[in-house]
Amino acid sequence: MAGWVVLVVLVAVVIAAVVSSRRGKERALAQRQAELEPVRKLAFEDITALGEELQSLDLDLAGRPLDAGANSDYQRALDAYESAKTAAQHLTQPDDIRHVTEILEDGRYAMACVRARVDGEPLPTRRPPCFFDPRHGLSVAEVSWAPAGGAPRDVPACALDAERVRAGAEPDVRQVMVGAQRVPYWQGGRAYQPYAAGYFGRTGVMDMMFMGMMFGGLGGLGGFDAMGDGLGALGDGIGDGLGDIGDGIGDIGDGIGDAFGDIGDMFDF
């Protein structure tokens, strides 16, 4: 009969382990989905913006002849738009948006090349997009700018934002939703880091631009917030794990109790 007791205990342990594993996977899946949805929305907003720019370019080019180079660049921009849509439809995790924004950045540069060719100007230098909102297109200059509570750094800016910053006005910043609050995309948390990396990663100066911000390391307030979120998640995981262990022990106790009940029945004359 002792063998039955051991078997019951082992079964209870296995059941507790399976339940704990399943709950952990469900929590991880829910967290990934919660992080992915706002990033997916951001991707489609940027794709829509590129589509509107392509429509505007098409109107500007109406009736104007395009040489082979302009045609090639125009087709490259159209292909980028379609490729970005396809990539966004297959996003499965926040990191995947980096590929989307890399495509969008290339498409906008191709559009700038079309305009230059049609206007008979030299091809533009491959500069990074506007730091404040990559949808503004290629930057035209570096400006010294400091985030709230942060150190000044040189960032690439479009013509309008460069003028605003130099005049002491606020630039037109890309905002994202975090809960019920709209914040600059660099304060959106680490889920938005790949978004920025796709636009700025090829320049090699991304770390300098975003240093001390929410996803730029632990040098600023945002970094400590992110660390606090991680510790909070760790605490939740430990608490859930202990709860699962408690449930498992309870199941084991029930199994042992049932087993001893069976033993008592055997000796009940």
C-alpha positions as CSV (number, residue, x, y, z in Angstrom):
1,M,0.0,0.0,0.0
2,A,3.0,2.3,0.6
3,G,3.6,2.1,-3.2
4,W,0.1,3.6,-3.8
5,V,0.9,6.5,-1.5
6,V,4.2,7.2,-3.4
7,L,2.3,7.0,-6.7
8,V,-0.3,9.4,-5.6
9,V,2.3,11.9,-4.4
10,L,4.2,11.6,-7.7
11,V,1.0,12.2,-9.7
12,A,0.2,15.2,-7.6
13,V,3.7,16.7,-8.1
14,V,3.4,16.2,-11.9
15,I,0.0,17.8,-12.0
16,A,1.2,20.8,-10.0
17,A,4.2,21.2,-12.3
18,V,2.0,21.0,-15.4
19,V,-0.5,23.6,-14.0
20,S,2.4,25.9,-13.1
21,S,4.0,25.6,-16.5
22,R,0.7,26.3,-18.3
23,R,0.0,29.3,-16.2
24,G,3.4,30.7,-16.8
25,K,3.0,30.3,-20.6
26,E,-0.4,31.9,-20.5
27,R,1.0,34.9,-18.6
28,A,4.0,35.2,-21.0
29,L,1.6,35.1,-24.0
30,A,-0.7,37.7,-22.6
31,Q,2.3,40.0,-21.8
32,R,3.7,39.6,-25.4
33,Q,0.3,40.5,-26.8
34,A,-0.1,43.5,-24.6
35,E,3.4,44.8,-25.7
36,L,2.8,44.0,-29.4
37,E,-0.6,45.7,-30.0
38,P,0.5,49.3,-29.5
39,V,3.7,48.6,-31.5
40,R,1.6,47.1,-34.4
41,K,-0.6,50.1,-34.3
42,L,2.5,52.4,-34.6
43,A,3.8,50.4,-37.5
44,F,0.5,50.8,-39.5
45,E,0.3,54.5,-38.7
46,D,3.8,55.0,-40.2
47,I,3.0,52.9,-43.2
48,T,-0.2,55.0,-43.8
49,A,1.9,58.1,-43.6
50,L,4.3,56.8,-46.3
51,G,1.3,55.9,-48.5
52,E,0.0,59.5,-48.2
53,E,3.5,60.8,-49.1
54,L,3.5,58.6,-52.2
55,Q,0.2,60.0,-53.3
56,S,1.5,63.5,-52.9
57,L,4.6,62.6,-54.9
58,D,2.5,61.1,-57.6
59,L,0.5,64.3,-57.9
60,D,3.7,66.4,-58.0
61,L,5.1,64.2,-60.8
62,A,2.0,64.3,-63.0
63,G,2.9,65.3,-66.5
64,R,6.7,65.4,-65.7
65,P,9.0,63.0,-67.6
66,L,11.0,60.5,-65.5
67,D,14.4,59.2,-66.6
68,A,15.5,55.7,-65.9
69,G,17.0,56.6,-62.5
70,A,13.9,58.5,-61.3
71,N,11.7,55.6,-62.5
72,S,13.9,53.1,-60.6
73,D,13.8,55.1,-57.4
74,Y,10.0,55.6,-57.7
75,Q,9.5,51.9,-58.1
76,R,11.8,51.3,-55.1
77,A,9.6,53.6,-53.0
78,L,6.4,51.8,-54.1
79,D,8.0,48.4,-53.3
80,A,9.0,49.7,-49.9
81,Y,5.4,50.6,-49.1
82,E,4.1,47.2,-50.1
83,S,6.9,45.4,-48.3
84,A,6.4,47.3,-45.1
85,K,2.7,46.4,-45.2
86,T,3.5,42.7,-45.6
87,A,6.1,42.8,-42.8
88,A,3.7,44.6,-40.5
89,Q,1.0,42.0,-41.1
90,H,3.4,39.3,-39.9
91,L,4.5,41.0,-36.7
92,T,4.7,38.5,-33.8
93,Q,6.8,40.4,-31.3
94,P,7.8,44.0,-30.8
95,D,11.4,43.3,-32.1
96,D,9.9,42.6,-35.6
97,I,9.0,46.2,-36.1
98,R,12.6,47.0,-36.7
99,H,12.4,45.4,-40.1
100,V,9.3,47.5,-40.9
101,T,10.9,50.8,-40.0
102,E,14.1,49.9,-41.9
103,I,11.9,49.4,-45.0
104,L,10.1,52.7,-44.4
105,E,13.3,54.6,-44.0
106,D,14.6,53.2,-47.3
107,G,11.4,54.1,-49.0
108,R,11.5,57.7,-47.9
109,Y,15.1,58.0,-49.1
110,A,14.1,56.7,-52.5
111,M,11.3,59.3,-52.6
112,A,13.9,62.1,-51.8
113,C,16.0,60.7,-54.7
114,V,13.1,60.9,-57.1
115,R,12.4,64.5,-56.2
116,A,16.1,65.4,-56.6
117,R,16.4,63.7,-60.0
118,V,13.2,65.4,-61.3
119,D,14.4,68.8,-60.1
120,G,17.8,68.3,-61.6
121,E,19.6,68.4,-58.2
122,P,22.3,66.1,-56.8
123,L,21.1,63.0,-55.0
124,P,20.6,63.7,-51.3
125,T,23.1,62.5,-48.8
126,R,21.8,59.4,-46.9
127,R,21.1,61.2,-43.6
128,P,19.1,59.7,-40.7
129,P,15.4,60.6,-40.4
130,C,14.2,63.4,-38.2
131,F,14.8,62.3,-34.6
132,F,11.6,64.0,-33.3
133,D,9.4,62.1,-35.7
134,P,10.9,59.8,-38.4
135,R,7.8,60.4,-40.5
136,H,9.1,63.9,-41.2
137,G,11.7,62.3,-43.6
138,L,15.4,63.0,-44.0
139,S,17.0,65.3,-41.5
140,V,18.8,68.4,-42.8
141,A,20.9,69.3,-39.8
142,E,22.0,68.4,-36.3
143,V,20.6,70.5,-33.5
144,S,21.5,70.5,-29.8
145,W,18.5,69.4,-27.8
146,A,17.9,68.1,-24.2
147,P,14.9,65.9,-23.1
148,A,13.1,66.9,-19.9
149,G,15.6,66.3,-17.1
150,G,18.2,65.0,-19.4
151,A,21.6,66.1,-20.8
152,P,21.9,68.0,-24.2
153,R,22.8,65.9,-27.2
154,D,23.0,66.5,-30.9
155,V,20.1,65.0,-32.8
156,P,19.2,65.0,-36.5
157,A,16.1,67.2,-37.3
158,C,14.0,68.1,-40.3
159,A,14.0,71.7,-41.4
160,L,10.9,72.7,-39.5
161,D,11.9,71.0,-36.2
162,A,15.4,72.4,-36.5
163,E,13.9,75.9,-36.8
164,R,11.6,75.3,-33.8
165,V,14.5,74.0,-31.6
166,R,16.7,76.9,-32.5
167,A,13.9,79.4,-31.7
168,G,13.4,77.8,-28.3
169,A,10.0,76.2,-29.3
170,E,8.9,72.6,-28.8
171,P,9.6,70.3,-31.8
172,D,6.8,68.2,-33.3
173,V,7.4,65.0,-31.5
174,R,6.0,61.5,-32.4
175,Q,3.7,60.5,-29.6
176,V,2.6,57.0,-28.5
177,M,0.0,55.7,-26.1
178,V,1.2,54.2,-22.8
179,G,-1.9,53.3,-20.9
180,A,-4.2,56.3,-21.1
181,Q,-1.3,58.8,-21.6
182,R,0.4,60.1,-24.7
183,V,4.2,60.3,-24.4
184,P,7.2,60.7,-26.8
185,Y,8.0,57.4,-28.4
186,W,11.4,57.3,-26.6
187,Q,9.5,57.2,-23.3
188,G,7.2,54.4,-24.4
189,G,9.4,51.6,-22.9
190,R,11.7,49.0,-24.3
191,A,9.1,47.6,-26.6
192,Y,9.7,50.8,-28.7
193,Q,13.4,50.4,-28.9
194,P,13.3,48.2,-32.1
195,Y,11.0,50.9,-33.7
196,A,13.8,53.5,-33.3
197,A,16.5,51.0,-34.2
198,G,15.0,50.4,-37.6
199,Y,15.1,54.1,-38.4
200,F,18.4,55.0,-36.8
201,G,20.4,51.8,-36.3
202,R,22.2,52.1,-39.6
203,T,23.7,55.5,-38.6
204,G,25.7,54.1,-35.7
205,V,24.8,57.0,-33.4
206,M,21.5,55.7,-31.9
207,D,22.9,55.0,-28.5
208,M,24.2,58.6,-28.2
209,M,20.9,60.1,-29.3
210,F,18.7,58.0,-26.9
211,M,21.2,57.9,-23.9
212,G,19.4,58.2,-20.6
213,M,15.9,57.8,-22.1
214,M,13.3,55.1,-21.4
215,F,15.0,52.6,-23.8
216,G,18.5,54.1,-23.9
217,G,19.9,52.5,-20.8
218,L,19.7,53.0,-17.0
219,G,21.3,56.4,-17.1
220,G,18.0,58.4,-16.8
221,L,14.8,58.2,-15.0
222,G,13.2,56.1,-17.7
223,G,15.9,53.5,-17.2
224,F,15.1,53.2,-13.5
225,D,11.4,53.0,-14.3
226,A,12.1,50.1,-16.6
227,M,14.2,48.4,-14.0
228,G,11.4,48.9,-11.5
229,D,9.0,47.3,-13.9
230,G,11.3,44.3,-14.3
231,L,11.6,43.9,-10.6
232,G,7.9,44.1,-10.2
233,A,7.4,41.4,-12.8
234,L,10.0,39.3,-11.1
235,G,8.1,39.7,-7.8
236,D,4.8,38.8,-9.4
237,G,6.5,35.7,-10.9
238,I,7.9,34.6,-7.6
239,G,4.5,35.2,-5.9
240,D,2.7,33.2,-8.6
241,G,5.3,30.4,-8.3
242,L,4.9,30.2,-4.6
243,G,1.1,30.1,-5.1
244,D,1.4,27.3,-7.5
245,I,3.7,25.4,-5.1
246,G,1.1,25.9,-2.4
247,D,-1.6,24.5,-4.7
248,G,0.6,21.6,-5.5
249,I,1.2,20.8,-1.8
250,G,-2.5,21.1,-1.2
251,D,-3.2,18.6,-4.0
252,I,-0.5,16.3,-2.6
253,G,-2.2,16.5,0.9
254,D,-5.5,15.7,-0.6
255,G,-4.0,12.7,-2.5
256,I,-2.3,11.4,0.7
257,G,-5.5,11.9,2.6
258,D,-7.4,9.9,0.0
259,A,-4.7,7.2,0.1
260,F,-5.0,6.8,3.9
261,G,-8.7,6.8,3.6
262,D,-8.4,3.8,1.2
263,I,-6.1,2.1,3.8
264,G,-8.7,2.7,6.5
265,D,-11.4,1.2,4.4
266,M,-9.2,-1.9,4.0
267,F,-9.1,-2.4,7.7
268,D,-12.8,-1.5,8.3
269,F,-14.5,-4.7,9.4
